[in-house]
Amino acid sequence: MTDHQALPATTLSAALASTALALLLLVAGAPDASAQETRHMLGGRPAAEVARFGAVLVVEADGPPLIGRREFYRPVPPLDIRSRWIVVQDSTFGVVFTQPSGVKSDLEVLDSDLYLRALEDIKAVEVRSLAFNVWGEMSAYLGVTVLMERTMGERWDLHPRWLVDDLPLHEHRTSVTWVHRVMFEDESVLQADVEPLAAAWSHVTGAAFEGLPEEQLLRAVGP
């Protein structure tokens, strides 16, 4: 993590203490040694481990089925093609995801289901997502900032939406979602590392990560 301001000792100790709590939220049971991939539980649903960086896990779970206009995608019977929701879960942050979260396509917009829990007292949180089409090509870079006062243990959900021009929404399938920044009660700020995002990017695209395209960041337009 990269500090915008130095975190006080009390915040650092709280962050370290929260690691065990967040891992209990995320990881249920020991994986079978013969399994092909490590499985975890996120909100009671299975998630496959993509990468691990110390206390940071990158996991993938199934999202909702793809939808689209009938002329593009609604075969009868419907195909069972579901969204791929990849989450960067950082247990040293003041906020974690409590169940699979990500971006899905509506008929007119991209919208998101984000399920969060505060591990410390916070004043603001920024969540970002990278969206990819069925071919593994990046199609959108999305962000939402919420100003709030949440105390340790509080849960809440967000459903932001984005108007995206000239994007064939029925092709959207995969999202990588992470907590990008958190402002704590004392107004110190913690920002996410890029290394787990690079691993998630390569997992989806099969290519090397070239950095976040900040000039393409699109902010949410409503709840």
Residue pairs with C-beta under 8 A, 6 or more apart in sequence:
1 90
1 92
1 93
1 190
1 191
1 192
1 193
2 190
2 191
2 193
3 188
3 189
3 190
3 191
4 181
4 188
4 189
4 190
4 191
5 187
5 188
5 189
6 188
7 15
7 184
7 188
7 190
8 186
8 188
11 120
11 184
11 186
11 188
14 119
14 120
15 92
15 93
15 94
15 119
15 120
15 190
16 92
18 91
18 92
18 94
18 119
18 120
19 55
19 91
19 92
21 91
21 119
22 55
22 89
22 91
22 96
22 119
23 55
23 91
25 42
25 96
25 98
25 117
26 40
26 41
26 42
26 47
26 57
26 59
26 89
26 91
26 96
27 40
27 41
27 57
28 40
28 41
29 41
31 38
31 39
37 48
37 49
38 48
38 49
39 46
39 47
39 48
39 49
40 46
40 47
40 48
40 49
40 57
40 59
41 47
42 59
42 61
42 87
42 89
42 97
42 98
42 99
42 100
43 98
43 99
43 100
43 115
44 99
45 61
45 62
45 99
45 100
46 61
47 59
47 60
47 61
47 87
47 100
48 59
48 60
48 61
49 57
49 58
49 59
50 58
50 59
50 60
50 86
50 199
50 200
50 203
51 57
51 58
51 196
51 199
51 200
51 203
52 58
53 193
53 195
53 196
53 199
55 90
55 91
55 92
56 88
56 89
56 90
56 91
56 92
56 193
56 196
57 88
57 89
57 91
58 86
58 87
58 88
58 89
58 196
58 199
58 200
58 203
59 86
59 87
59 89
60 84
60 85
60 86
60 87
60 203
61 85
61 87
61 100
62 82
62 83
62 84
62 85
62 100
63 82
63 83
63 84
63 85
63 100
63 102
63 104
63 175
64 82
64 83
64 104
65 78
65 80
65 81
65 82
65 83
66 73
66 81
66 82
66 83
66 105
66 170
66 172
66 173
67 73
67 74
67 104
67 105
67 106
67 107
67 170
68 74
68 105
68 107
68 169
68 170
69 107
69 170
72 168
72 170
73 170
81 173
83 102
83 103
83 104
83 172
83 173
83 174
83 175
84 102
84 173
84 174
84 175
84 204
85 100
85 101
85 102
85 174
85 175
85 177
86 102
86 174
86 175
86 176
86 177
86 200
86 203
86 204
87 97
87 100
87 101
87 102
87 176
87 177
87 178
88 176
88 177
88 178
88 179
88 192
88 196
88 197
88 200
89 96
89 97
90 96
90 178
90 179
90 192
90 196
91 119
93 119
93 179
93 182
93 190
93 192
94 118
94 119
94 120
94 121
94 122
94 125
94 182
94 184
94 190
95 116
95 117
95 118
95 119
95 122
95 125
95 179
95 182
96 116
96 117
96 119
96 179
97 114
97 115
97 116
97 117
97 177
97 179
98 115
98 116
98 117
98 155
99 115
100 115
101 112
101 113
101 114
101 115
101 116
101 177
102 112
102 113
102 129
102 175
102 177
103 110
103 111
103 112
103 129
103 131
103 140
103 142
103 172
103 175
103 177
104 110
104 111
104 112
104 113
104 172
104 175
105 169
105 170
105 172
106 161
106 169
107 169
108 163
108 169
109 161
109 162
109 163
109 164
109 169
110 131
110 140
110 142
110 161
110 162
110 164
110 167
110 169
110 172
111 159
111 160
111 161
111 162
112 129
112 142
112 144
112 158
112 159
112 160
112 161
112 175
112 177
112 220
113 157
113 159
114 127
114 144
114 157
114 158
114 159
114 160
114 177
115 155
115 157
116 125
116 127
116 155
116 156
116 157
116 158
116 179
117 153
117 154
117 155
118 150
118 151
118 152
118 153
118 154
118 155
119 152
119 153
120 152
120 184
120 185
121 149
121 150
121 151
121 152
121 184
121 185
122 148
122 149
122 150
122 182
122 183
122 184
122 185
123 147
123 148
123 149
123 183
123 184
123 185
123 187
124 145
124 146
124 147
124 148
124 181
124 182
124 183
125 145
125 146
125 148
125 179
125 181
125 182
125 183
126 143
126 144
126 145
126 146
126 179
126 180
126 181
126 182
127 143
127 144
127 146
127 158
127 177
127 178
127 179
127 180
128 141
128 142
128 143
128 144
128 177
128 178
128 180
128 217
129 140
129 141
129 142
129 143
129 175
129 176
129 177
129 178
130 138
130 140
130 141
130 142
130 175
130 176
130 197
130 200
130 201
130 212
131 138
131 139
131 140
131 141
131 142
131 172
131 174
131 175
132 138
132 139
132 172
132 173
132 174
132 175
132 176
132 204
132 205
133 139
133 168
133 171
133 172
133 173
133 174
134 171
134 172
134 173
135 171
136 174
136 204
136 205
136 206
137 205
138 205
138 213
139 164
139 167
139 171
139 172
140 162
140 164
140 167
140 172
140 216
140 218
141 212
141 213
141 216
141 217
141 218
142 160
142 162
142 217
142 218
142 220
143 180
143 217
143 218
143 219
143 220
144 158
144 160
144 219
144 220
145 219
146 158
148 156
150 156
158 223
159 223
160 220
160 221
160 222
160 223
161 220
161 221
161 222
161 223
162 218
162 219
162 220
162 221
163 221
164 218
174 204
176 197
176 200
176 201
176 204
178 192
178 196
178 197
179 192
180 191
180 192
181 189
181 190
181 191
181 192
182 189
182 190
183 189
184 190
194 209
194 211
194 212
197 209
197 212
198 209
201 207
201 209
202 208
202 209
